[in-house]
Amino acid sequence: MLKDKKLTAFFACFFTLSYIGSQVLFAQSANTYLSQGKAKSEAGAYAQAIQDFTKAINLNSHSDDAYHYRGEAYFRVRRYVKALADFNKAIEIDPRQSSASYHLRGLVKYNLKLYKQAIADYNQAIKIAYSDETYFVDRAKAFLELKRYKKALRDCNAALKISKTYAYALSVRGLVKAAQGNRQAASEDLKAAIQNAKNDPKEYMYRNYLGDFYRNTRQTTRAIEEYSAAIHLNPRNTHGLYNRSLLRLTLGNYDKALEDAHRTILNNRRFVKAYAVRGIAKRYSGVNQEAQMTADLQKYLRSARKATDYHYISWLLFEHSHKNKEMLTEAKKWALKAVKLENNFTNNFLCANILFDMGETPQALKYANTAMTFTKSEGLSKAKTLAMRIGRNLNDIQPPVIRISTPLAANNNTRGVIVVAEDKKITIAGQVTDESGVASVLINGNPARLDHSGNFDGVTVLEKAENLVKVRATDKRGNSSTQEFVVKRKVKAATPISKKKGKENLILGTHRALLVATNEYTHWDNLMNPVYDAKAIAKDLKEIYGFEIDLLLNPTKDEIVLKLRSYAKKQYENNDELFIFFAGHGQFDEVFKEGYLVTKDSKLNDESKSSYISHSNLRTYINNINCKHVFLMMDVCFGGTFDPLIASRGMKEHELTKSRAEYVNRKLRYKTRRYLTSGGKEYVPDGRAGNHSPFARRFLTALRSEGGENGILSIAEILKFVQTVTPNPRSGEFGSNEPGSEFLFVVR
C-alpha cells in the first residue's frame, strides 16, 4: 500500500514537471516567433510577419504583444477589420496597454470612418503620453471629418506648442482652415508644412494635402504639379496617383490618365475607383477599347454596394460622356439607383443635371425641386439655379441670338454688305447665346465648329462677285434664328503694287516668324495643343501673309536660348518684321515676383529656377535682336508677368487711309517692341485635344480675317478678336519700343 502511494506521488511529480517544462518550451517558442515577426515587420515583410505572429498566438493565446504587433501588421496592409480585432484583443488581455496600442487602434477606426470611436482612443493615448504631438494631430484629423473645426484647430495648435515647426501639424491645420473657407491662411500653412518637411518621410503626404487644396480650388495645373512631386517622393502613393489620374481625365489627357489609374491599381488592387477611371480613360485613349472600358466599369460595379458608390460611377460617366447617348443613359441608370438607396440632395441634384443634359426636361425639374427640399446650405442656390434654367427651358420659345465677329463689318441687325480681299474663301466666326443651350450652327448649310460657350467658326467659299452668307443657329428646344449678310469679292488691281518706286509705293521687308511650342516635357505634365496651335498659325502666316517660318518644337532651354542668339546675329533691313510665338507651360515665383517659361527639360520643383527661362532674361534677349519691328506673343500660364507691371494698354484701331502703301510705310517708321499674352498672373487653359487653346483659336480667326477691307491686320485688330477669351489677354510694350510703333500683318 505504501509502495502504491509512493508510485502515485512519483507520477504526479513527473507529470507536473513535464507540464511546466512544456509550458516553458511553448513560451520560448512563442517568443521566438514573436521576435521573428517583429524583425520581418520592421523590414516591411508584413505578410510573413503576420504568419509568425499567428504562430506565436497559437502557442500562447494570452500574448497581448503578439496581438498588438499582428494588429499593426494588418494595419500596414490595410486590412483594417482584422487589425481592429487584434487591437481589441490586446487591450482586453491587458487594459494597461502603452499609448501606442490606443493610438494605432484609433488610426484603424479612423480608416474605418469610425471617427468618434477613433477620438476616444486618441484621448486615451494622449492621457498616457501627453507630450506626443502626433496624437494631437491625428485627433485633429478626426475632428475635421466631423466638421468640429474649433477642436481640430485647438489640437493642431497644441501640437505646434510641443514642436513649433511640426510639418504634420501645419499641413492638417491648413486643411482645417481650407474647410473653414480661409483659403489664404490655408495656403500659407500647407506651403509652410512642405518647407519644414525636408528629410521627413511624410513629405509626400503634405504635398498630397496641398494638391487636394489646389484641386478643390480649381487650380488644376498646380494640383497636378503637387501630386507629381508627391509621387516622385513615393511612387506607391495611391492617393496622388488616383487624384492626378482624375485631373488628367478632366483635361482630356487620356493616355496619362490611363497610365496613372493603372499604376494606382498595381499599388492597391482594392482601390476600385481607379478601375472606373481607367475604364473611362481607355474609351478615349485608343481605338476599339469599348470592351476594355466595359470590363473595368463592371469590375467597379461588382464592388458597389452603397448609394455613394453608384453616385460616383454616375458622376464619372456624366462628366466624361461628351454628349454620348450610351454613356449618358448609363449615368442616368446609376444616378437613379443612388437616389433609390439614399434620397438626398447630392443624388437628386446629379439626377437633375443628367436628365437635363439628355433633354428629359420635365423629369429633370422634378429631381431639381426634390434636391431643394433637402438642403439649406450652399447647395440650395445651386439647385435653385438649375431649376430656374430647366423652367426657362420648358417655356423657351425664344430663338438663339447670333453675334458675328468675323468679318468685322457684318451688321447683326440688317442685311449687311462686307467687302473682302481676293481670296475665294472666308472665315465666318462669332458667338451664339441661348438659355436652353445651342444645339447647332450652320453656315450656308454646312455645320460650323461649336464649343460649349457658343463660340463658332467655319469657312465658306465665295463663288461669285456677290455672295449671300446665311448663319443659322438652333437651340436645344428647336428654336432657330438666321443672320444674313452679303460678301463681295474684291477685284484684283490691274497692276500689282510696286515695292521699289514712288512715294506711295508699299515698301515691305522680309517678315519672319519664330514659333516655339512644347507638348512633351521630361518632368512636367505633357500638354495637348501647343504644337498643334503653332503649326496652324505657321501655315496661315506663310500662306496668307508671306512669312518665312521657323518652327522649334519641344525644345530644351539651351535650344531656345541658342535659337534666339542666332536671330540676334542676323542682319535686318529697315522694314523687316519678326514675330515670336511661345506656347507651353509657364511658371511664376511669388518670392522673386518673376515669371518663367518652362522648357522641355525644366525641373518640376526647381527652387533656384535655373532650369527655366526668366521673363526678365527673355525681355533682354528679344530686345537686343537687331530687327526694328518685333512682336512677341505668348500662350503660356502667367504670360502677363512678362511685363513687371502686367501692363494692359488700349490701342487705337488703325484708320483706313486712301493709300494702303502710305499707311504701312508711315506705321513702320518707329521701332517696335510689343507683346500680347494669353493671360496675366494666372493659369490659362490648354483646351481639348485637336481644338486649339481658346487664345490660339481666336488668334487664328484674326489671321484668317485677312486684315479686313485693306488687307492689313494690326495688333489693335487682333485685340478685338481675342478680347472675349477667358482669362483676359494682356498687351503692352517692352524694351526700346517707340511711341506710335506698330506691327502689321500684310496680306501678300
NUSE-713592 format. One line per 10 residues: number of its first residue (from 1); their letters; for each residue y, z, x of C-alpha. Coordinates in steps of 0.2 Angstrom, whole numbers, plus 5000, padded with zeros to 4 digits. Layout:
NUM) A) Y/Z/X; ... $
This chain:
1) MLKDKKLTAF) 5000/5000/5000; 5012/5005/5014; 5007/4989/5023; 5012/4978/5007; 5029/4987/5007; 5032/4983/5025; 5027/4965/5022; 5038/4963/5007; 5053/4971/5017; 5050/4958/5031 $
11) FACFFTLSYI) 5050/4943/5020; 5066/4949/5011; 5074/4952/5028; 5069/4934/5034; 5075/4925/5018; 5091/4935/5019; 5094/4930/5037; 5089/4912/5033; 5101/4911/5018; 5115/4917/5029 $
21) GSQVLFAQSA) 5111/4906/5043; 5110/4891/5031; 5127/4895/5024; 5134/4896/5041; 5127/4880/5046; 5134/4872/5029; 5151/4879/5033; 5151/4872/5051; 5145/4855/5044; 5159/4855/5030 $
31) NTYLSQGKAK) 5172/4860/5043; 5166/4846/5054; 5168/4833/5040; 5185/4841/5036; 5191/4838/5054; 5184/4821/5055; 5193/4816/5038; 5209/4823/5044; 5208/4813/5060; 5204/4797/5050 $
41) SEAGAYAQAI) 5218/4801/5038; 5231/4803/5052; 5225/4786/5058; 5228/4778/5041; 5210/4775/5038; 5211/4783/5021; 5195/4776/5013; 5184/4783/5027; 5194/4799/5026; 5190/4801/5008 $
51) QDFTKAINLN) 5172/4799/5011; 5172/4813/5024; 5182/4825/5013; 5170/4821/4999; 5155/4826/5010; 5165/4842/5015; 5167/4847/4997; 5149/4843/4993; 5144/4856/5007; 5157/4868/5002 $
61) SHSDDAYHYR) 5164/4867/4984; 5176/4881/4987; 5186/4872/5001; 5204/4871/4995; 5208/4862/5011; 5196/4848/5008; 5203/4846/4990; 5221/4846/4997; 5218/4833/5010; 5207/4822/4999 $
71) GEAYFRVRRY) 5221/4823/4986; 5233/4817/5000; 5222/4803/5005; 5221/4797/4987; 5240/4798/4985; 5242/4787/5000; 5231/4773/4992; 5240/4775/4975; 5225/4782/4966; 5236/4795/4958 $
81) VKALADFNKA) 5224/4801/4944; 5211/4806/4957; 5225/4814/4968; 5231/4824/4954; 5214/4831/4950; 5211/4836/4968; 5228/4845/4970; 5224/4854/4954; 5208/4860/4961; 5215/4865/4977 $
91) IEIDPRQSSA) 5229/4876/4969; 5216/4883/4956; 5205/4889/4971; 5220/4897/4980; 5236/4898/4970; 5245/4904/4986; 5245/4886/4992; 5258/4880/5005; 5274/4872/4999; 5266/4855/5004 $
101) SYHLRGLVKY) 5252/4856/4991; 5265/4859/4977; 5277/4845/4984; 5263/4832/4985; 5257/4836/4968; 5275/4834/4962; 5275/4817/4971; 5259/4812/4962; 5266/4817/4945; 5282/4808/4948 $
111) NLKLYKQAIA) 5272/4792/4951; 5263/4795/4935; 5280/4797/4927; 5277/4815/4923; 5295/4819/4928; 5297/4836/4920; 5280/4842/4927; 5285/4835/4944; 5301/4845/4944; 5291/4861/4940 $
121) DYNQAIKIAY) 5280/4858/4956; 5296/4854/4966; 5303/4871/4960; 5288/4880/4967; 5289/4870/4984; 5307/4875/4986; 5304/4893/4981; 5291/4894/4996; 5301/4883/5008; 5320/4883/5003 $
131) SDETYFVDRA) 5326/4875/5019; 5316/4859/5017; 5329/4846/5012; 5316/4833/5007; 5310/4844/4992; 5328/4844/4985; 5330/4825/4986; 5313/4822/4978; 5318/4834/4964; 5335/4824/4963 $
141) KAFLELKRYK) 5325/4808/4960; 5315/4816/4946; 5332/4822/4938; 5339/4805/4940; 5324/4797/4930; 5328/4810/4916; 5346/4805/4917; 5351/4823/4922; 5364/4816/4934; 5373/4833/4937 $
151) KALRDCNAAL) 5357/4841/4943; 5352/4826/4953; 5369/4827/4962; 5368/4845/4965; 5351/4843/4973; 5357/4829/4985; 5372/4839/4990; 5361/4854/4993; 5350/4843/5005; 5366/4837/5014 $
161) KISKTYAYAL) 5371/4855/5017; 5355/4858/5026; 5357/4841/5035; 5374/4833/5035; 5368/4815/5039; 5352/4815/5030; 5349/4797/5026; 5337/4800/5011; 5349/4812/5003; 5363/4799/5005 $
171) SVRGLVKAAQ) 5353/4785/4998; 5347/4794/4982; 5365/4801/4979; 5371/4783/4980; 5358/4779/4966; 5364/4793/4956; 5382/4788/4957; 5377/4770/4953; 5369/4776/4937; 5385/4785/4933 $
181) GNRQAASEDL) 5395/4769/4935; 5404/4774/4950; 5400/4758/4960; 5412/4761/4974; 5406/4778/4979; 5388/4772/4976; 5390/4758/4988; 5398/4769/5001; 5383/4782/5001; 5370/4768/5001 $
191) KAAIQNAKND) 5378/4760/5016; 5380/4777/5025; 5362/4780/5022; 5357/4764/5032; 5370/4768/5046; 5362/4786/5048; 5344/4779/5047; 5341/4772/5065; 5323/4775/5070; 5320/4783/5053 $
201) PKEYMYRNYL) 5303/4776/5046; 5311/4776/5029; 5325/4764/5033; 5316/4750/5024; 5316/4761/5008; 5335/4764/5010; 5338/4745/5011; 5327/4743/4996; 5339/4755/4987; 5354/4745/4992 $
211) GDFYRNTRQT) 5345/4729/4987; 5342/4737/4970; 5361/4741/4969; 5366/4723/4973; 5353/4716/4961; 5359/4727/4947; 5377/4722/4950; 5373/4704/4950; 5376/4702/4969; 5361/4691/4971 $
221) TRAIEEYSAA) 5363/4684/4989; 5367/4702/4995; 5352/4709/4987; 5341/4696/4995; 5348/4700/5012; 5344/4718/5010; 5327/4716/5003; 5324/4703/5018; 5330/4717/5030; 5318/4729/5022 $
231) IHLNPRNTHG) 5303/4718/5023; 5307/4714/5041; 5306/4733/5044; 5290/4735/5034; 5280/4719/5030; 5270/4728/5017; 5285/4733/5007; 5279/4728/4990; 5295/4734/4981; 5306/4722/4992 $
241) LYNRSLLRLT) 5294/4708/4991; 5292/4708/4972; 5311/4710/4969; 5315/4696/4981; 5302/4685/4973; 5311/4688/4956; 5328/4684/4963; 5322/4669/4971; 5314/4664/4955; 5331/4666/4946 $
251) LGNYDKALED) 5339/4655/4960; 5326/4641/4957; 5319/4643/4975; 5302/4642/4968; 5292/4639/4984; 5300/4655/4992; 5297/4665/4976; 5279/4659/4976; 5277/4665/4994; 5284/4682/4990 $
261) AHRTILNNRR) 5274/4685/4975; 5258/4680/4984; 5262/4692/4998; 5265/4706/4986; 5248/4703/4978; 5240/4703/4995; 5248/4720/4999; 5244/4728/4982; 5232/4718/4970; 5235/4731/4957 $
271) FVKAYAVRGI) 5254/4726/4956; 5251/4715/4941; 5269/4710/4938; 5268/4700/4954; 5254/4689/4946; 5266/4684/4932; 5280/4680/4944; 5268/4670/4954; 5262/4660/4939; 5280/4655/4934 $
281) AKRYSGVNQE) 5283/4650/4952; 5268/4639/4953; 5273/4630/4937; 5289/4624/4946; 5284/4623/4964; 5272/4609/4964; 5263/4596/4954; 5249/4599/4942; 5249/4618/4944; 5249/4622/4925 $
291) AQMTADLQKY) 5231/4628/4926; 5235/4639/4940; 5250/4646/4931; 5240/4650/4916; 5227/4659/4926; 5240/4670/4934; 5248/4674/4917; 5231/4678/4910; 5227/4690/4925; 5243/4699/4920 $
301) LRSARKATDY) 5239/4699/4901; 5222/4706/4904; 5230/4722/4910; 5244/4723/4897; 5242/4737/4885; 5260/4744/4881; 5275/4736/4872; 5284/4736/4889; 5270/4725/4897; 5272/4712/4883 $
311) HYISWLLFEH) 5291/4713/4884; 5291/4709/4902; 5280/4694/4901; 5290/4688/4886; 5307/4690/4895; 5300/4681/4911; 5294/4666/4901; 5310/4666/4891; 5321/4667/4907; 5312/4653/4916 $
321) SHKNKEMLTE) 5307/4642/4901; 5321/4629/4904; 5320/4625/4886; 5302/4621/4887; 5295/4622/4870; 5277/4628/4875; 5285/4642/4886; 5297/4647/4873; 5283/4648/4860; 5273/4659/4872 $
331) AKKWALKAVK) 5288/4670/4875; 5290/4672/4856; 5272/4677/4854; 5273/4691/4866; 5290/4697/4860; 5284/4699/4843; 5269/4709/4850; 5281/4720/4859; 5290/4723/4843; 5274/4727/4833 $
341) LENNFTNNFL) 5269/4740/4846; 5286/4748/4848; 5300/4744/4836; 5315/4747/4847; 5332/4739/4852; 5326/4731/4868; 5311/4722/4860; 5321/4716/4844; 5336/4710/4855; 5324/4700/4865 $
351) CANILFDMGE) 5316/4693/4850; 5333/4688/4843; 5338/4679/4859; 5321/4669/4860; 5322/4664/4841; 5340/4659/4843; 5336/4648/4858; 5322/4640/4848; 5333/4636/4833; 5325/4648/4821 $
361) TPQALKYANT) 5342/4655/4817; 5338/4665/4801; 5324/4674/4809; 5335/4677/4825; 5348/4685/4814; 5335/4697/4806; 5330/4704/4823; 5348/4705/4829; 5353/4715/4814; 5337/4726/4817 $
371) AMTFTKSEGL) 5342/4729/4835; 5359/4735/4829; 5351/4749/4819; 5343/4757/4835; 5357/4760/4847; 5374/4767/4848; 5376/4763/4867; 5382/4748/4876; 5368/4738/4869; 5376/4739/4852 $
381) SKAKTLAMRI) 5390/4727/4857; 5378/4715/4864; 5368/4715/4848; 5384/4713/4838; 5390/4699/4848; 5373/4690/4847; 5373/4692/4828; 5390/4685/4827; 5385/4670/4837; 5370/4667/4826 $
391) GRNLNDIQPP) 5380/4670/4810; 5393/4657/4816; 5378/4645/4820; 5371/4647/4802; 5388/4642/4795; 5393/4630/4808; 5400/4614/4801; 5412/4610/4815; 5409/4596/4827; 5410/4599/4846 $
401) VIRISTPLAA) 5427/4597/4855; 5427/4584/4868; 5439/4585/4883; 5439/4571/4895; 5444/4575/4913; 5440/4558/4922; 5448/4546/4920; 5464/4557/4921; 5474/4546/4909; 5462/4547/4895 $
411) NNNTRGVIVV) 5470/4553/4879; 5460/4566/4870; 5468/4563/4853; 5471/4545/4851; 5463/4529/4857; 5470/4529/4875; 5470/4515/4887; 5466/4518/4906; 5469/4505/4920; 5457/4507/4934 $
421) AEDKKITIAG) 5453/4499/4951; 5442/4483/4953; 5425/4492/4953; 5413/4487/4940; 5408/4505/4937; 5417/4520/4932; 5413/4539/4931; 5417/4547/4914; 5417/4566/4916; 5423/4581/4905 $
431) QVTDESGVAS) 5418/4596/4895; 5411/4599/4878; 5413/4615/4869; 5404/4621/4853; 5400/4638/4846; 5382/4633/4842; 5379/4625/4859; 5379/4607/4865; 5363/4598/4862; 5368/4581/4870 $
441) VLINGNPARL) 5382/4570/4876; 5381/4551/4876; 5392/4539/4885; 5391/4521/4877; 5374/4527/4870; 5367/4532/4887; 5363/4551/4890; 5376/4560/4902; 5371/4574/4913; 5375/4590/4905 $
451) DHSGNFDGVT) 5375/4608/4911; 5374/4625/4902; 5393/4626/4902; 5396/4610/4893; 5402/4600/4908; 5396/4582/4908; 5397/4566/4918; 5390/4549/4918; 5393/4531/4924; 5397/4516/4913 $
461) VLEKAENLVK) 5398/4498/4918; 5414/4488/4915; 5408/4471/4908; 5424/4464/4903; 5443/4464/4906; 5445/4477/4892; 5430/4489/4889; 5429/4502/4875; 5421/4518/4880; 5413/4530/4867 $
471) VRATDKRGNS) 5409/4548/4871; 5398/4555/4858; 5393/4574/4858; 5381/4583/4846; 5379/4601/4844; 5363/4611/4840; 5367/4611/4822; 5368/4592/4821; 5387/4591/4820; 5394/4576/4830 $
481) STQEFVVKRK) 5411/4570/4837; 5416/4555/4846; 5430/4551/4858; 5435/4533/4862; 5447/4525/4874; 5449/4508/4882; 5447/4505/4901; 5455/4489/4908; 5448/4482/4924; 5462/4480/4937 $
491) VKAATPISKK) 5464/4462/4943; 5462/4460/4962; 5478/4454/4971; 5478/4436/4976; 5482/4441/4994; 5475/4456/5002; 5487/4469/5009; 5491/4466/5027; 5489/4481/5039; 5500/4474/5053 $
501) KGKENLILGT) 5516/4466/5047; 5531/4471/5037; 5540/4487/5031; 5529/4488/5016; 5513/4485/5025; 5499/4498/5022; 5496/4505/5039; 5479/4513/5039; 5470/4521/5054; 5452/4525/5056 $
511) HRALLVATNE) 5445/4538/5043; 5431/4549/5050; 5421/4562/5041; 5410/4575/5049; 5399/4583/5036; 5389/4599/5042; 5376/4605/5029; 5362/4618/5031; 5347/4621/5019; 5335/4628/5032 $
521) YTHWDNLMNP) 5338/4645/5040; 5327/4654/5053; 5331/4671/5047; 5342/4669/5031; 5336/4664/5014; 5335/4645/5013; 5347/4635/5001; 5343/4620/4990; 5358/4609/4988; 5370/4609/5004 $
531) VYDAKAIAKD) 5361/4594/5012; 5359/4585/4995; 5378/4588/4992; 5383/4582/5009; 5373/4566/5008; 5380/4562/4991; 5398/4565/4997; 5395/4555/5013; 5388/4540/5003; 5404/4540/4992 $
541) LKEIYGFEID) 5416/4542/5007; 5408/4527/5016; 5406/4515/5001; 5422/4519/4991; 5435/4524/5005; 5428/4516/5021; 5425/4532/5031; 5415/4532/5047; 5401/4545/5043; 5394/4559/5055 $
551) LLLNPTKDEI) 5380/4569/5046; 5375/4585/5055; 5360/4593/5046; 5353/4610/5048; 5362/4613/5065; 5362/4628/5076; 5378/4637/5081; 5378/4628/5098; 5376/4611/5090; 5390/4614/5078 $
561) VLKLRSYAKK) 5402/4620/5092; 5397/4606/5104; 5400/4593/5089; 5417/4600/5086; 5420/4599/5105; 5415/4581/5105; 5428/4577/5091; 5442/4587/5102; 5438/4575/5116; 5440/4559/5106 $
571) QYENNDELFI) 5456/4548/5106; 5465/4545/5090; 5478/4534/5083; 5494/4540/5073; 5487/4537/5056; 5469/4542/5059; 5461/4555/5047; 5447/4567/5050; 5438/4575/5035; 5427/4590/5040 $
581) FFAGHGQFDE) 5415/4597/5027; 5404/4613/5029; 5390/4618/5016; 5378/4633/5018; 5378/4652/5020; 5394/4662/5023; 5397/4680/5028; 5412/4692/5028; 5413/4708/5038; 5423/4722/5030 $
591) VFKEGYLVTK) 5426/4731/5046; 5434/4716/5056; 5441/4708/5040; 5434/4692/5046; 5424/4678/5038; 5410/4669/5046; 5400/4653/5045; 5381/4656/5046; 5371/4643/5055; 5353/4639/5056 $
601) DSKLNDESKS) 5349/4651/5070; 5361/4665/5064; 5353/4683/5063; 5351/4691/5046; 5359/4708/5051; 5370/4704/5066; 5382/4718/5068; 5390/4710/5083; 5392/4694/5073; 5389/4684/5089 $
611) SYISHSNLRT) 5376/4673/5081; 5389/4667/5068; 5405/4656/5070; 5420/4666/5065; 5433/4658/5054; 5447/4663/5067; 5437/4653/5080; 5434/4639/5068; 5453/4638/5065; 5456/4636/5083 $
621) YINNINCKHV) 5443/4623/5086; 5449/4612/5072; 5467/4614/5075; 5465/4609/5093; 5457/4592/5088; 5470/4579/5093; 5468/4570/5076; 5485/4570/5067; 5478/4572/5050; 5463/4584/5047 $
631) FLMMDVCFGG) 5457/4591/5030; 5444/4605/5030; 5433/4608/5015; 5420/4622/5015; 5407/4625/5001; 5401/4642/5008; 5402/4660/5002; 5418/4669/5007; 5425/4652/5012; 5443/4658/5006 $
641) TFDPLIASRG) 5444/4670/5020; 5446/4655/5032; 5465/4660/5028; 5468/4678/5033; 5479/4679/5018; 5467/4670/5007; 5482/4658/5003; 5482/4648/4987; 5497/4637/4987; 5500/4625/4972 $
651) MKEHELTKSR) 5503/4606/4977; 5513/4593/4968; 5504/4578/4962; 5509/4563/4971; 5521/4552/4962; 5517/4534/4958; 5528/4523/4968; 5531/4505/4966; 5523/4502/4983; 5506/4509/4987 $
661) AEYVNRKLRY) 5509/4505/5005; 5526/4514/5005; 5518/4529/4998; 5504/4530/5011; 5515/4527/5026; 5528/4540/5020; 5515/4553/5017; 5506/4551/5034; 5522/4555/5044; 5518/4573/5045 $
671) KTRRYLTSGG) 5504/4582/5055; 5491/4588/5043; 5480/4604/5044; 5475/4608/5026; 5459/4616/5019; 5450/4618/5002; 5436/4631/5000; 5424/4633/4985; 5429/4652/4983; 5439/4666/4990 $
681) KEYVPDGRAG) 5432/4683/4996; 5416/4681/4986; 5399/4673/4985; 5398/4656/4977; 5383/4648/4968; 5372/4635/4976; 5367/4628/4959; 5350/4622/4954; 5339/4611/4965; 5345/4592/4964 $
691) NHSPFARRFL) 5360/4596/4953; 5373/4599/4967; 5383/4615/4968; 5396/4617/4955; 5410/4614/4968; 5402/4599/4976; 5399/4592/4958; 5417/4592/4954; 5422/4585/4971; 5410/4571/4969 $
701) TALRSEGGEN) 5418/4567/4952; 5435/4567/4960; 5429/4555/4973; 5422/4543/4960; 5438/4543/4950; 5443/4531/4965; 5461/4538/4965; 5466/4533/4948; 5478/4518/4945; 5484/4516/4963 $
711) GILSIAEILK) 5468/4519/4971; 5474/4534/4981; 5466/4551/4980; 5476/4566/4986; 5472/4584/4989; 5483/4588/4974; 5472/4577/4963; 5456/4584/4970; 5463/4602/4965; 5464/4596/4947 $
721) FVQTVTPNPR) 5446/4591/4947; 5439/4607/4955; 5451/4620/4946; 5438/4624/4932; 5425/4629/4944; 5420/4647/4945; 5424/4656/4956; 5441/4648/4958; 5443/4637/4974; 5456/4641/4986 $
731) SGEFGSNEPG) 5468/4630/4996; 5481/4631/5009; 5486/4626/5027; 5482/4632/5044; 5487/4630/5062; 5501/4617/5066; 5502/4610/5048; 5519/4602/5045; 5529/4604/5028; 5526/4589/5017 $
741) SEFLFVVR) 5509/4584/5025; 5495/4576/5015; 5478/4569/5017; 5474/4553/5007; 5458/4545/5002; 5462/4527/5000; 5451/4515/4991; 5447/4501/5004 $
